[in-house]
Amino acid sequence: MGEVATRDAAEALNAIAKALRWPLKSDREFQFREPALRELCDLWRAKARQGIPRRHDFDLRALKSVISNTMIIERITGRGGAIYRFRLVGLRITEILGDMNGRVMHEFLPANLVPRWSACIDAVLDNEQPLRIQGNFEIPSADYLAGEIFLAPMRDARDATSFVLGAMYFHTRDEPGSPGI
């Protein structure tokens, strides 16, 4: 996804989604439906005043209000490309989507959704910008739900931008035909 690194993360992801006919929308306006996502966005911004925060800047105490809806994802790059390991997944997400803790994305997602989720993570990491993503879930266990997601980049101990802090909130679908995740 290196070709999108010079543009706004939302613009880049929306262009990819349009080209590949993925029904999802992203933005950087952060007009959240879920107040807890606004709180997490504000927390990330406060910690990002000195640059992209590190993973250890977000301990359990800092994430207390959103921990059951939180996820921390690591992009691991190797010769075969990137893989995405879910290092921490909150209980609310696990209840709906299944246990993803410690698992690699392609182990639990349907194959047709892996490129979509990977593109969202890559847009955040490659552009070092947070995103709000919204739409309807297309995962079989959650295909009756819509969601709102906040994703933000974090640095690892070696100062590489390889982690994503995220939070995901679910609600029943309000509009038929709204974007899909």
C-alpha positions in Angstrom: 0.0 0.0 0.0 3.0 2.3 -0.2 1.5 4.1 -3.2 -1.0 5.8 -0.9 1.5 7.1 1.7 1.6 10.7 0.4 -2.1 11.4 0.6 -4.7 11.8 3.4 -5.4 8.3 4.9 -9.2 8.6 4.5 -8.9 9.8 0.9 -6.5 7.0 0.1 -8.6 4.3 1.7 -11.8 5.6 0.1 -10.1 5.6 -3.3 -9.0 2.0 -2.9 -12.5 1.1 -1.7 -14.1 2.8 -4.7 -11.7 1.1 -7.2 -12.3 -2.3 -5.7 -16.0 -1.7 -5.0 -15.7 -2.2 -1.2 -18.7 -0.8 0.6 -17.0 1.1 3.4 -16.4 4.7 4.2 -13.6 6.4 6.1 -13.1 9.9 7.3 -10.9 12.1 9.5 -13.7 14.3 10.7 -14.2 12.1 13.8 -17.9 12.9 14.2 -18.4 9.7 16.3 -21.9 8.2 17.0 -20.3 6.5 20.0 -19.0 8.9 22.7 -16.4 6.4 23.9 -14.7 6.6 20.5 -14.5 10.4 20.8 -12.8 9.9 24.2 -10.3 7.4 22.7 -9.6 9.7 19.8 -9.0 12.6 22.2 -6.7 10.4 24.4 -4.7 9.4 21.3 -4.4 13.0 20.1 -3.2 14.1 23.6 -0.5 11.4 23.6 0.4 12.2 19.9 1.3 15.8 20.7 5.0 14.8 20.7 4.6 12.5 17.6 3.1 9.1 17.1 2.6 7.5 20.5 4.2 4.2 21.5 2.2 1.1 22.3 3.3 1.2 25.9 1.6 4.7 26.2 -1.8 2.9 26.3 -1.9 0.7 29.3 -5.0 -0.8 30.8 -5.6 2.2 33.0 -5.6 4.6 30.0 -7.9 2.3 28.1 -10.3 1.5 31.0 -13.4 3.2 29.5 -13.1 1.3 26.1 -11.1 -1.8 27.0 -14.0 -4.3 26.1 -14.2 -2.7 22.6 -10.4 -2.2 22.1 -8.1 -4.0 19.8 -4.3 -3.7 19.2 -3.1 -5.0 15.9 0.5 -5.5 14.8 1.6 -5.5 11.2 4.5 -7.9 10.8 6.4 -7.5 7.5 8.5 -10.2 6.0 9.6 -11.6 2.6 6.1 -12.9 1.9 4.5 -9.5 2.6 2.6 -8.3 5.6 0.6 -10.3 8.1 -1.6 -8.8 10.8 -1.7 -10.2 14.3 -4.4 -9.2 16.8 -2.4 -8.8 20.0 -5.3 -7.7 22.2 -9.0 -7.9 21.5 -11.6 -6.8 24.0 -14.4 -9.0 25.3 -17.2 -7.2 23.4 -15.5 -7.7 20.1 -14.7 -11.3 20.9 -18.4 -12.0 21.9 -19.5 -10.9 18.5 -16.7 -11.7 16.1 -15.1 -14.6 17.9 -11.7 -14.9 19.7 -9.1 -13.2 17.7 -6.6 -12.7 20.5 -3.1 -13.6 19.3 -4.4 -14.8 15.9 -3.4 -13.7 12.5 -6.1 -12.0 10.4 -6.3 -14.6 7.7 -7.0 -17.3 10.4 -10.4 -16.0 11.3 -11.6 -13.7 8.5 -13.2 -14.9 5.3 -10.6 -14.7 2.6 -12.6 -12.0 0.6 -12.5 -9.7 3.7 -8.7 -9.9 4.4 -7.7 -7.4 1.7 -10.3 -4.9 3.0 -9.2 -5.1 6.6 -5.6 -5.1 5.6 -6.1 -1.9 3.5 -7.7 -0.2 6.5 -4.7 -1.0 8.8 -2.2 -0.1 6.0 -3.9 3.3 5.4 -3.4 4.1 9.1 0.1 2.9 9.4 1.5 4.0 6.0 0.0 7.5 6.4 0.6 7.7 10.2 -2.9 9.1 10.5 -5.9 8.0 12.6 -9.2 7.1 10.8 -12.9 6.7 11.5 -14.4 3.8 9.5 -18.1 3.0 9.4 -20.4 0.5 7.7 -22.2 -2.8 7.9 -20.4 -5.9 8.8 -20.2 -8.7 6.2 -18.7 -11.3 8.6 -21.3 -14.1 8.8 -21.6 -14.0 12.6 -22.3 -10.2 12.5 -24.0 -9.6 9.2 -27.0 -8.0 11.0 -24.8 -5.3 12.6 -23.3 -2.0 11.6 -20.2 -0.6 13.2 -18.1 2.4 13.8 -14.3 2.0 14.3 -11.5 4.3 15.4 -8.0 3.2 14.2 -4.8 5.1 15.1 -1.1 4.3 14.6 1.3 3.5 17.4 5.1 3.0 17.4 6.8 -0.1 18.7 9.9 -0.2 21.1 12.2 0.3 18.1 10.2 3.5 17.0 8.7 1.8 13.9 5.0 2.5 13.2 3.8 -1.1 13.3 0.9 -1.1 15.7 -2.7 0.0 15.4 -4.8 1.0 18.4 -8.5 0.5 17.6 -11.9 0.4 19.1 -15.0 -1.0 17.5 -18.6 -0.4 18.5 -21.6 -2.3 17.1 -25.2 -1.3 16.6 -28.0 -2.8 14.6 -28.1 -1.7 11.0 -29.9 1.6 10.6 -29.9 1.8 6.8 -30.1 -0.9 4.3 -27.3 -0.7 1.8 -25.0 1.3 4.0 -21.3 0.6 3.6 -19.8 -2.8 4.6 -16.8 -3.7 6.8 
